Amino acid sequence: MKYKLIKFQKIYQGCALFLTVLLFSVQAHAKIELLDRVIAVVDSGVVMESELNKRVKEIVDRLRQTDTELPPLSVLEEQVLERLITEEIQMQIAERAGIKISDTELNKTLLGIASQNSLSLEEFRTDIEGQGASYRDFRDTVRKEMIIQRVQRGKVGGRVEISEQELENFINSEEGRTKLAEEYNVQQILISIPSKANEDQVGKAKNQALDILLRIRAGEDFSKLATTYSSGQNALEGGYLGWRKETELPSLFANEVSNLKVGQTSEPLRSGAGFHLIHLAEKRGNTVKFEDQTLARHILVQSSEIRTETQTKLLIEDIAGRLKAGEDFKQLARQFSEDPGSKMDGGELGWNKEGDYDAAFEEVLNKTAIGEISEPLKSSFGWHIIEVLDRRNEDVSSEEQKNRAYQIIYKRKFEQELQSTLVELRAEAYVDIKLES
């Protein structure tokens, strides 16, 4: 909307208009004051009646949308007021602690919310405004929630303790097995033995199972071998038993399968029916995770008070030349590397996943083939030479299962501790609720 400036020919007309506008503004302001008032004093802050009314309306609208029976309005107002008081206490704690949420952090969170709704940030904004809501108010609400969450983590997080035994107990509990359950796609080869087999027959069957295992480990296809040699009911289907949870497998198989990596085959397992070879073809579930990892070693040299940047670069180039001439990487790493964590291991860094290294280091690492040595490179730590020893796609489901169990227990304990903490904060704060007379 464009505004025009109007010149008045007579000064008194302008004064009269100014006085009229001023009078209207004072009357309107007085009217607003009558519509809003302090409903509660909370330490150094206040909760306004308009805040209470707005929050109550939001909750009532949300409950009506889900056809939820509404509690008495007086009860709802009391509960909402207590929540607003608790929020005000936490916001004051945040202010004293200097807790702030930057626009970058806020936008990242808003982008995440938009993505969950399959929208871009601009589409999300348009959608909110299309419903008659204010996008600015929404941003302010999300920022406030993020600040409060940060206060809560600071106040409560340090109080939550989880022992290794608690993790193990949860993982092995019925609840844990249900929430963390993996499903396995298992194959088997059964080398059967007669019901009254003698030692010679048992030994012959075991040797056949071991011979087949050697062929599998040499690279022969399990499905083909199952079709050829297995006496199991699923032999013609390549020995596949289908997707099953651990609890749905025979106990003889279950204990073995949980210790196998995808693509591995067990040692022969003896049952009343004969000898079984169990092969884990695939697995799935919310704790199943595979991770690309690289095994590498490096030599690091750094500039210092006694070695300039130029001298450091010349040193790493000299080491690179000696490596190309055939000198041993491990020996040169022990002699020159200034990485105390890997120096004595000949520069070996162990298996690491993407994101574990400095960005410049990782960029060169990813471009270097197995068995090759990189050209000297500069990272934030200094000058390096990298040799890539191997790469693999590792099953880290066991670690992921433990992390997931930790998250479940932590969330449960956090919520319990949070309620106690909020009660303490409320009790320690000065709160004066202004009830209507």
N, C-alpha and C positions, 0 to 999 in steps of 0.2 A: 504494500500500500504506500503511495506517495503522499507526502504532506506538503501543503502550500503555505507560504508565509503571507499573511494579509496585513497590509498597512492601513491603519485607521487615520482618517483625515482629522479627527478631533481627538485631542488628548483625553478629554473627560470620558469619551466613549470607551477608550482603551482602559481607563481606570475603572470604569463601571463594570466592564467585562471581567477584568482581573479580580475585582471584589466578589463578583458573582461566582466565578470559578473557585476562588478561595473558599467562599462560604459553602459551596457545594462539596468541595474536598473535605472540609472539616466535618460537615454533616455525614458524608459517606464514611469517613474514618471513624466517627463516633458510632455509626451503625455497625461497622465491622467489629469494633471493640465489643459491642454488645453481643455479637454473634459468636465471638471466640473468647475464651478465658483460660487461665491456668487451672488445670485439673489436678496437678500434683507437682510438688517441689521435690526434686531428687538431687541431694547434695548441692552442687553448684548449678544445676540445670533444672529445666521444667518440662512437663508434658502438657501440651495444649489440648483443650477439649476437641478442637478440629481434628487433631491427630487421632484421637480416640474414635471419633465418629467415622472418619475415613477408613480406619482399619476395621472397625465393626462392619461397615458396609461391604468392604472387600470380602470378609469372611462369610457374611450372610449370602452374598451373591454366589460365592464358590459353593457353599453348602446347598443352595437351591439348585444349582446346575447339576449336582449329583443326587438330587432328590433325598438329601439327608434331612432328618427331622431336626428342626432348630430348637436349641435350648431356650429357656426364658431369656428375654433381652437383658434383664438386670444381671443374670448370671454370666452371660456372654460378655457384657461390658466390663464386669469385674475381672474376668479372666484376661481379657485383652489389655486392660489397664495395667495389670500385673506384668504382662509381657512387655509392654512399653516402658514400664519402670525399669525392668531388668535390662532391656536394651540400652536405655539411657545410662545406666550405671556402667555398662561395658563400653559404651562410646566415650564416656569420660575417662575410663582407664586407658583407652586407646589414645586419647588426646594427650594425657599425661606422659604416656610412653612414646609418643611421637610416631605412632603407627599410622601410615598413610598408604593408600592404594593409588599407584600412578595410572595415568590414562592408558599407558601401554598395557599394563596388567589387566585393567578393566576391559579394554577392547579385546584382549585375548580371551577373557572369560566370556564376553558377550558373543564373540565369534564361535566359541564352543557351544553355547546355548543355541545359536542360530543353526549351526551344523547338525545338532541333534534333531532339529526340526526340518532338516533338508533344505535350508534356506541360506542365502548369502546374508551378510550383515545388513546390506541395504534393503534386501527383501524383508528381512526380519523387522527392520525399523518401519517399513511401509505397512507391514501386517499389524504391528502394534498400534500405529496411528490410525489405521483403517478401522480398528475396533473402538476408536474414540478415546484411546488412552494416550498419555504423554510419554514419548520416548525418553525425554530428559528425566522425568520422574522415575521411569524404569531403571535408567542408568544409575540414578542416585540410590535407589533401593538395592540394586545389586552391589554397588560400592559399599554401602552400609553393611550388608550381609557379609561381604568379604572381610571387612574390618573386624566385625564381631567374631567371625570364625578364627581370625588370626589371634585375637585376644583369648579366645577359648583354648586354642592350641597351646598358647603360652602359659595359661593358668593351669590347664588340666593335663596336657601331654606328658609333662615330667612326672606326674603322679602315677601314670599307668606303667606297670611292670608285668612282663610276661616271661616266664621261665621256659627253658627248653623242654622241661617235663610237661608243662601245660600244653605246649605245641604238640608233643608226641601223643599225649592223652587225647587231645581233640582229634588229631588225624586218625587215630585208631578207634575213636568212638563211633557209635551208630550214626550220630548226627554228622560227624566229620566225613565218614565214608559216603554218606548221601550227598553232602554239599560239595565234596571234593572228588566225587567218583569219576574215574576215567573209564572209557570203554575201549576194549581191545578187539582187534580183528585178528583172530588166532587161527593158525593152521597146525595140523598134526599129521605125523606119520606113525602108524601103529604096526610094529612087528609083533605079531601074535605068537603065543606059545600055547600048547595044549594044556588042558586043565590039570592033568597029572604029569606034567613034563618032568623029565629027569634032568640032572645037572648038565648033561651033554647038550640037551635040547635048549636049555636056558642059556648056556654059554654060546651056542651057535646063533641064537636070536640076538643076543647082546652084541656079538661081533658084527652081525649084519647091520644092526642099528648104528654102531660106531663107524662102519665102512660108509654108510649113507651120510652120516654127519660129516665125515672128511670130504666127501664129494660136494656137499652143500657149501662147506667153508672154502672149497676150491673154486666155487663160483657156479656150480650147477643149479638149475632152477628147482626150488622146493616143490612147486606145484606139479612139475613133471615127474619128479621122484615119488611124490605122494601117489599120483595116479598109477605109477608103475609098481610100487612096492607096498603101499599101505593096505592094511586089512580093516581100516576104520570105515564107518558107514559113509563118510564124506570123501572117500578117496577119489571118486570120479569127479568131484568138484574141486580137486586140487588140495584136498584135506582141510578146506575152510570150515570152521565151526560157526562163522558169522559173528557179528558185533555182539560182545557180551561185557557186562561189568564183572569186576573181580568176584563179587558174591555169586554171580551166575555161572561161574566156571567150576569144574570139579576141584576139590581142595588140593589135589595133587598138582593140578595145573596152575591154580591161582597163585600159590606162593612163588612159583617159578616165573610166571608171566610178569609179575610186578617188578622183578629184578632184571628183566630183559630190556635191551634197547631195541628200537624198531630196526628190523632187518636181522636180528640175532636169532640163533637157534639154540635150544637148551641141550645139555648133555642127556643121554638116554635116561628116562624116568621109568622105574619099574612099578607095574600094577599087577593085579591078578590076571589081566588080559594079555599082558606082554610088556614090551618096551615102547615108550612113546618119545618121539622127538617133537618138541613144541617150538613153533616159529611165530614170532610176533611180526605180523605183516604191517599193521598200522595201529595207531591209537588216537583217540580224540577225547575232548572234554574241555571244560573251562580252565583247567590247570595244565593242559598239554601245551608245551612250548618248545619250539626248535630254534636254535640260535646259530647264525653263521659266526664262526670263530677263526682267528688266524694265530698261528704259532710263528713268532718272529724273534730275532735277536738284533741288537743294535750296539753301536759304539757312539758315545756322546762326549763331546769336548765343549768346554765353555770358556768364554772370555772372562778375564778377571783383572785385578789390579796389576798383576805382573805379566798378563798376556793380553794384547790388544785384540780387537775384533779381526783385524787383518791377519795377525799371527795365528789366531784360532782357525780361520778359514784355510790358511796355508797348511796347518797341521792336519786338518781333516782330509784335505786333498792329497797330502802325502800318504796318509793311512789308506785312502782309497786306491792309490797307485800300488801300494804294497799288497793289497788284497787282489788286485788284478794280476799282479805278478805271481800269485799263488800262495802267499803267506796265509797261515791259519787264522781264521776269523776269531776263534775262541782265545787264542794266545794274544792277539792284538787287542781284543776287548779287555782282557785282564791287565794288559800293560798300559793302555791309554784311556779307557773309558772312565768318565767321571760321574757315572750313574751308580751310586753306592748300592742300590737295590739289585742290580743285575751284573755288576762288574765281575764278581768272583764266580758267577755262573757262566762266564764267557759271553755276557751280554744278553743271555736268553731272558725273554720277558714272559714266557708262559703263554697259555691260551687266553686270548682276550677277544671280546666282542666289539662290534662297531660302536663308537662313541666313547670308548675307554681312553682314547689317546688324544693328544693335541691335534687340532684340525689340520695343520700343515703336515704333521707327521703322518696322520691317517690317510690323507690324500695320496701321498707317495706310496704308503704301505699298500693301499688298494690297487694301485697301478703296477705294482711289482709282482712278477710271476713267481711261482714256487721254485725255489732253488736259485733265484737271481738276487744280486746285490745292487741296491740303488746307488745313484749318484749322491754326493753329499747334499743335504738339505738343511734349511734353517727353520727351527721351530721357536716357540717362546722359551724353551729351555736351553737352547744352544744349537750346535751343529751336530748332525747325525749321519750315520751310514746304516742302512737297514738291510737285513737279509731275511727273506720270507722262507720259513722252513716247511710249513704245511698249512692247509686249510681244511675245515670240516664243518658240517652242519650237525651241531650237538643237541641231543635231547636233554633239556634242562627242566623237564616236567617235575622232577622231584623237588628241585629248588623252588619252582613256581608254586607247587602245592603247599610248600612250607610258608611261602610268602602270603598265599591266599588264606591259609589257616591263621597266620599272624594278623592279617587285616580283619578277619571276622572276629577274633578274640579282642583285638585292640578296639574295634568299633563298639563292641558290647561293653567293655570296661570303661571306655571313654564316655559313653552315654551315661553310665551309672555314676562315674566320678563327676561328670559335668553337672548333673542335677544337684549333687551335694555342694559343689562349688558355687553354683548360682544361688542356692539357699543361703550359703555363708555370706556371699556378696550382698544379697538383699538385706540380711540381718545387720550387716555392718554399716550400711548406708543410712543417711538421714533422709527419710521420706515423709512428706506431709501431704496427705490426700485432701484436696479441697472439696468436701461434700456440699451439695446444695442444701441451703437452710430451708 
